Amino acid sequence: MKTVVCANLAVLVWGAGVVRADVTITMRGGEKPPAGTVTGADAAGVAVDLAGAEKVERVVLSWDRVAAVDGMDAAGQFAGIAETAWRARTRLARGDAPGAEPLLESLFTKYEGQRGATAGVVASGLLRCRLTRQAQAAAVRPWLALVASGEKEVVFDTPQLVADGIVVPAMVDAETGLAPALPPIWIESPAVEAMVAASVGGGNADASGKRAAVLGELYRQSAAATMGRKVSLPARPADDAGAALVWDVVAATAGTKEERAAARGTLAARLSDEAGLPPQWMEAWCRVALGRSLAMDGDDEERLRGLVHLVHVPARLEQVSPYLAGVALVDVARAMERGGDADGAARVWRELAEKFPGHPALSLRGVLDTAGGGL
């Protein structure tokens, strides 16, 4: 379907692009373009100033939604991006994350660190692809790119899915901006080692870019601590509840002795009855961080309490946090091995392999042998 959106002036200029008085926008999937004045196009998408607003309200149509723009010289250079983004989006909408991922990776090389609508689509899609295949370490960069883009997560549903009552779950928590399936808690692996050397987050100097840089540094420090490197944490964020939670989780095991103690206090407070239990994904983050921290610093009784925190996750929270449920099982199995209970540890390793066949922890040397063979 084609819709003509008329410009208020005979000629408008956006960067190097010239917009004629009549601009024809063809949207994907029969979507109707918003009524208003087309003011230009750039890597972020096609900008439209909405008609009838008391104040000028600009929307940007991401390129995956735009099939063609006639009458705008600047738009032609983005036709390939629009086609690739649309193909990726349609594959994700039908549940084909493996087919969408290489398309999104090709776009991510151009859009990582950028702001705007199309950057948000690309980062959202790649985040979904990597979390779908349980590649938590590889999912950090697209999540941070989404933060830096300044955009909300794009959920890849279709009108038909909506009509059928099928809800596509979001990957990002709207309140904190964190990705519940992507806690800063790791099992040692080559992918986690790669995070230590990588520069993650940031890309622009505005508030979104700065937040991404802070979160990226905390995730990198957590990865470094997991791989046995010496770390030094930044100060705990004072005005960002989501980043403060990340700091608490990371500091519980990667901080100094004083930072670990402070983080345990804050994490325990989140789980107290007086505070009211947090969302289940956040509870899982807190319990695994507490369990690991108490294993590091506690006496025998406190280490036992730490194991109880860990067991909560596979016992109660497996459906909301399968990644952390697997991490908790790894920690429980290793605690049993340290305590001399080889048979008990083997049973836990088998549970991990049977219940979480794609879990990153299964890459650990000897896990599948301990679990009784490859699954």
C-alpha positions as CSV (number, residue, x, y, z in Angstrom):
1,M,0.0,0.0,0.0
2,K,1.3,3.5,-0.9
3,T,0.5,6.6,1.0
4,V,1.5,10.1,0.0
5,V,2.8,12.3,2.8
6,C,3.1,15.9,1.7
7,A,5.9,18.2,2.9
8,N,5.1,21.7,4.1
9,L,7.8,23.2,1.9
10,A,8.6,22.6,-1.7
11,V,12.0,21.3,-0.8
12,L,13.4,20.0,2.5
13,V,17.0,19.1,3.2
14,W,18.2,16.5,5.7
15,G,21.9,16.0,5.5
16,A,22.7,15.2,1.9
17,G,19.2,14.1,0.9
18,V,16.6,16.3,-0.9
19,V,12.9,15.7,-0.2
20,R,10.4,16.6,-2.9
21,A,7.1,18.1,-2.1
22,D,5.3,14.7,-2.5
23,V,6.9,11.7,-0.8
24,T,5.4,8.3,-1.2
25,I,6.1,5.8,1.6
26,T,5.4,2.1,1.1
27,M,5.2,0.2,4.3
28,R,5.8,-3.5,4.9
29,G,2.9,-5.8,5.6
30,G,0.2,-3.3,4.6
31,E,0.9,-1.1,7.6
32,K,-0.4,2.5,7.2
33,P,2.2,5.2,7.5
34,P,1.6,8.0,10.1
35,A,0.0,11.1,8.8
36,G,2.4,14.0,8.8
37,T,5.4,15.7,7.2
38,V,8.3,13.6,6.1
39,T,11.4,15.5,7.2
40,G,14.2,13.2,6.0
41,A,15.9,9.8,6.3
42,D,19.2,8.6,7.8
43,A,20.6,5.4,9.2
44,A,18.0,5.5,12.0
45,G,15.0,5.4,9.6
46,V,12.5,7.7,8.0
47,A,11.5,10.7,10.2
48,V,7.9,12.0,10.1
49,D,6.6,15.1,12.0
50,L,3.1,14.1,13.0
51,A,0.2,16.1,11.7
52,G,-2.3,17.8,14.1
53,A,0.0,17.9,17.1
54,E,0.1,21.1,19.2
55,K,3.8,20.6,19.5
56,V,5.8,19.0,16.8
57,E,6.1,15.3,17.5
58,R,8.6,13.4,15.4
59,V,8.5,9.6,14.9
60,V,11.1,7.6,13.2
61,L,10.1,4.6,11.2
62,S,12.8,1.9,11.5
63,W,14.0,0.6,8.2
64,D,12.6,-2.9,8.7
65,R,9.1,-1.4,8.5
66,V,9.7,0.6,5.3
67,A,9.6,-1.0,1.9
68,A,10.3,2.0,-0.2
69,V,10.4,5.8,-0.1
70,D,9.8,7.6,-3.4
71,G,10.7,11.3,-3.7
72,M,13.6,11.3,-1.1
73,D,17.1,11.1,-2.6
74,A,18.6,10.1,0.8
75,A,16.5,7.0,1.2
76,G,17.9,5.0,-1.6
77,Q,21.2,4.3,0.1
78,F,19.3,2.4,2.9
79,A,17.3,0.1,0.6
80,G,19.7,-2.9,1.3
81,I,19.5,-2.3,5.1
82,A,15.7,-2.1,4.9
83,E,15.5,-5.4,3.0
84,T,17.9,-7.2,5.3
85,A,16.2,-5.9,8.5
86,W,12.8,-6.8,7.2
87,R,13.9,-10.4,6.3
88,A,15.4,-10.8,9.8
89,R,12.2,-9.4,11.5
90,T,9.9,-11.7,9.6
91,R,12.1,-14.7,10.5
92,L,12.0,-13.8,14.1
93,A,8.2,-13.3,14.0
94,R,7.8,-16.9,12.8
95,G,10.2,-18.2,15.4
96,D,13.2,-18.8,13.1
97,A,15.9,-17.3,15.3
98,P,18.7,-19.3,13.7
99,G,17.7,-17.9,10.3
100,A,17.5,-14.4,11.6
101,E,20.8,-14.3,13.5
102,P,23.2,-14.0,10.6
103,L,21.2,-11.3,9.0
104,L,21.2,-9.3,12.2
105,E,24.9,-9.9,12.8
106,S,25.6,-8.3,9.4
107,L,23.6,-5.2,10.4
108,F,25.0,-5.2,13.9
109,T,28.5,-4.4,12.6
110,K,27.0,-1.1,11.3
111,Y,24.6,-0.3,14.1
112,E,26.4,-1.2,17.3
113,G,26.9,2.0,19.4
114,Q,24.4,4.0,17.3
115,R,21.2,5.7,18.5
116,G,17.8,5.5,16.9
117,A,15.0,3.2,15.8
118,T,16.8,0.8,13.5
119,A,19.7,0.4,15.9
120,G,17.1,-0.6,18.5
121,V,15.5,-3.1,16.2
122,V,18.9,-4.7,15.3
123,A,20.0,-4.9,18.9
124,S,16.7,-6.3,20.1
125,G,16.7,-9.0,17.4
126,L,20.2,-10.1,18.0
127,L,19.7,-10.1,21.8
128,R,16.7,-12.4,21.2
129,C,18.6,-14.7,18.9
130,R,21.5,-15.2,21.2
131,L,19.4,-15.7,24.3
132,T,17.3,-18.2,22.4
133,R,20.3,-20.4,21.8
134,Q,21.6,-19.9,25.4
135,A,24.6,-17.9,24.4
136,Q,24.6,-15.6,27.4
137,A,28.1,-14.3,27.1
138,A,27.5,-13.4,23.4
139,A,24.2,-11.7,24.3
140,V,25.9,-9.0,26.4
141,R,26.9,-6.8,23.5
142,P,23.5,-6.6,21.7
143,W,21.8,-5.9,25.1
144,L,24.3,-3.1,25.8
145,A,23.8,-1.8,22.3
146,L,20.1,-1.7,22.9
147,V,20.7,0.4,26.1
148,A,23.1,2.7,24.2
149,S,20.5,3.1,21.3
150,G,18.1,4.9,23.7
151,E,15.3,2.8,22.3
152,K,12.9,0.4,24.0
153,E,13.1,-3.3,23.2
154,V,11.3,-4.3,20.0
155,V,9.2,-7.4,20.5
156,F,8.9,-9.4,17.3
157,D,5.2,-10.4,17.0
158,T,2.8,-10.1,14.1
159,P,-0.9,-9.1,13.9
160,Q,-1.7,-12.8,13.4
161,L,0.1,-13.7,16.6
162,V,-1.8,-11.0,18.5
163,A,-5.1,-12.1,17.0
164,D,-4.4,-15.7,18.1
165,G,-3.6,-14.5,21.6
166,I,0.0,-15.5,21.4
167,V,2.2,-13.3,23.6
168,V,5.9,-13.0,22.6
169,P,7.8,-12.5,25.9
170,A,10.0,-9.5,26.2
171,M,13.7,-10.0,26.8
172,V,14.2,-6.7,28.8
173,D,12.5,-5.7,32.0
174,A,10.7,-2.4,31.4
175,E,11.2,-1.1,35.0
176,T,15.0,-1.7,35.3
177,G,16.1,-1.9,31.7
178,L,18.0,-5.1,32.6
179,A,17.7,-8.4,30.7
180,P,16.4,-11.0,33.2
181,A,17.9,-13.9,31.3
182,L,21.3,-12.2,31.3
183,P,22.6,-11.9,34.8
184,P,26.3,-10.8,35.4
185,I,27.0,-14.3,36.7
186,W,29.2,-16.7,34.8
187,I,30.7,-20.1,34.4
188,E,34.3,-20.0,33.1
189,S,34.4,-20.6,29.3
190,P,36.2,-19.2,26.2
191,A,33.2,-16.9,25.6
192,V,33.5,-15.4,29.0
193,E,37.3,-15.1,28.6
194,A,36.6,-13.1,25.4
195,M,34.4,-10.7,27.4
196,V,37.4,-9.8,29.6
197,A,39.3,-8.3,26.7
198,A,36.4,-6.8,24.8
199,S,35.3,-3.2,25.0
200,V,31.6,-3.4,25.7
201,G,28.9,-0.7,26.1
202,G,29.0,3.0,25.3
203,G,29.3,4.2,21.8
204,N,27.9,7.7,22.4
205,A,28.3,10.4,25.0
206,D,24.6,10.9,26.0
207,A,22.9,9.4,29.0
208,S,22.0,6.1,27.2
209,G,25.6,5.7,26.1
210,K,27.0,6.5,29.6
211,R,24.6,4.0,31.2
212,A,25.7,1.3,28.7
213,A,29.3,2.0,29.5
214,V,28.7,1.7,33.3
215,L,26.8,-1.6,32.8
216,G,29.4,-2.9,30.3
217,E,32.2,-2.3,32.7
218,L,30.4,-4.2,35.5
219,Y,29.7,-7.1,33.2
220,R,33.4,-7.1,32.1
221,Q,34.7,-7.1,35.6
222,S,32.3,-9.9,36.6
223,A,33.7,-12.0,33.6
224,A,37.3,-11.1,34.7
225,A,36.7,-12.3,38.2
226,T,35.1,-15.5,36.9
227,M,38.3,-16.2,34.9
228,G,40.5,-15.6,38.0
229,R,41.6,-12.1,37.1
230,K,42.2,-9.3,39.6
231,V,39.4,-6.7,39.4
232,S,38.6,-3.3,40.7
233,L,34.9,-2.3,40.7
234,P,33.7,1.3,40.1
235,A,31.6,3.0,42.7
236,R,28.1,1.7,43.3
237,P,25.7,3.7,41.1
238,A,23.6,6.0,43.3
239,D,20.8,7.1,40.9
240,D,20.1,4.0,38.8
241,A,18.3,1.1,40.5
242,G,19.0,-1.3,37.7
243,A,22.7,-0.6,37.6
244,A,22.8,-0.7,41.5
245,L,21.4,-4.3,41.4
246,V,24.0,-5.3,38.8
247,W,26.7,-3.8,41.1
248,D,25.4,-5.7,44.1
249,V,25.4,-9.0,42.2
250,V,28.9,-8.5,40.8
251,A,30.4,-7.1,44.0
252,A,29.0,-10.1,46.0
253,T,31.8,-12.2,44.5
254,A,34.1,-9.9,42.6
255,G,34.5,-7.1,45.1
256,T,36.8,-6.5,48.0
257,K,36.0,-8.2,51.3
258,E,34.2,-5.0,52.4
259,E,32.3,-4.7,49.1
260,R,31.3,-8.3,49.3
261,A,29.9,-7.9,52.8
262,A,28.0,-4.7,51.8
263,A,26.6,-6.4,48.7
264,R,25.4,-9.4,50.7
265,G,23.5,-7.1,53.0
266,T,21.8,-5.3,50.2
267,L,20.9,-8.6,48.4
268,A,19.6,-10.2,51.5
269,A,17.4,-7.1,52.2
270,R,15.9,-7.6,48.7
271,L,14.8,-11.0,49.8
272,S,13.4,-10.1,53.2
273,D,9.7,-10.4,53.9
274,E,9.5,-6.8,55.1
275,A,10.7,-5.6,51.7
276,G,8.4,-8.0,49.8
277,L,9.8,-10.5,47.5
278,P,11.2,-9.0,44.2
279,P,10.2,-10.4,40.8
280,Q,11.2,-14.0,40.4
281,W,14.0,-13.3,37.9
282,M,15.5,-10.8,40.4
283,E,15.1,-13.3,43.2
284,A,17.1,-15.8,41.2
285,W,19.9,-13.2,40.6
286,C,20.0,-12.4,44.3
287,R,20.0,-16.0,45.5
288,V,22.8,-17.2,43.2
289,A,24.9,-14.2,44.0
290,L,24.3,-14.7,47.8
291,G,25.0,-18.4,47.5
292,R,28.3,-17.9,45.8
293,S,29.4,-15.0,48.1
294,L,28.7,-17.0,51.3
295,A,30.7,-19.9,49.8
296,M,33.6,-17.6,49.5
297,D,33.5,-15.8,52.9
298,G,31.3,-17.8,55.2
299,D,31.9,-20.3,58.0
300,D,30.4,-23.8,57.7
301,E,27.0,-22.7,58.7
302,E,27.0,-19.7,56.4
303,R,28.2,-21.9,53.5
304,L,25.3,-24.2,54.2
305,R,22.9,-21.2,54.0
306,G,24.6,-20.3,50.7
307,L,23.8,-23.8,49.3
308,V,20.2,-23.3,50.4
309,H,20.0,-20.1,48.4
310,L,21.4,-21.9,45.4
311,V,19.0,-24.8,45.6
312,H,16.1,-22.4,45.6
313,V,16.7,-21.6,42.0
314,P,16.5,-25.1,40.3
315,A,13.8,-26.1,42.8
316,R,11.5,-23.1,42.5
317,L,12.7,-20.7,39.8
318,E,13.8,-23.0,36.9
319,Q,11.1,-21.8,34.6
320,V,11.8,-18.1,35.0
321,S,15.6,-18.5,35.0
322,P,16.8,-21.7,33.4
323,Y,20.3,-20.3,32.9
324,L,20.8,-19.5,36.6
325,A,19.2,-22.8,37.6
326,G,22.0,-24.6,35.6
327,V,24.6,-22.3,37.2
328,A,23.3,-23.1,40.7
329,L,23.5,-26.9,39.9
330,V,27.1,-26.5,38.8
331,D,27.9,-24.7,42.1
332,V,26.1,-27.3,44.2
333,A,27.9,-30.2,42.4
334,R,31.3,-28.5,42.9
335,A,30.5,-28.0,46.6
336,M,29.7,-31.7,46.9
337,E,32.9,-32.6,45.2
338,R,34.9,-30.4,47.6
339,G,33.1,-32.1,50.5
340,G,34.0,-35.6,49.2
341,D,30.5,-36.6,48.0
342,A,31.5,-37.8,44.5
343,D,28.3,-39.8,44.0
344,G,26.0,-36.9,45.0
345,A,28.0,-34.6,42.7
346,A,27.6,-37.0,39.8
347,R,23.8,-37.0,40.3
348,V,23.7,-33.2,40.2
349,W,25.9,-33.2,37.0
350,R,23.5,-35.7,35.4
351,E,20.5,-33.5,36.4
352,L,22.2,-30.5,34.7
353,A,22.8,-32.5,31.5
354,E,19.3,-34.0,31.4
355,K,17.3,-30.9,32.3
356,F,19.4,-28.2,30.5
357,P,20.8,-29.8,27.4
358,G,21.9,-26.6,25.8
359,H,23.3,-24.9,28.9
360,P,26.7,-23.2,28.6
361,A,28.0,-25.1,31.6
362,L,28.0,-28.3,29.6
363,S,31.0,-27.0,27.7
364,L,33.1,-27.5,30.9
365,R,35.6,-30.3,30.5
366,G,34.4,-33.6,31.8
367,V,30.8,-32.5,32.5
368,L,29.2,-34.9,30.0
369,D,31.5,-37.7,31.1
370,T,30.6,-37.1,34.7
371,A,26.9,-37.1,33.7
372,G,27.2,-40.4,32.0
373,G,27.9,-39.6,28.4
374,G,26.9,-37.0,25.8
375,L,23.2,-36.1,25.5
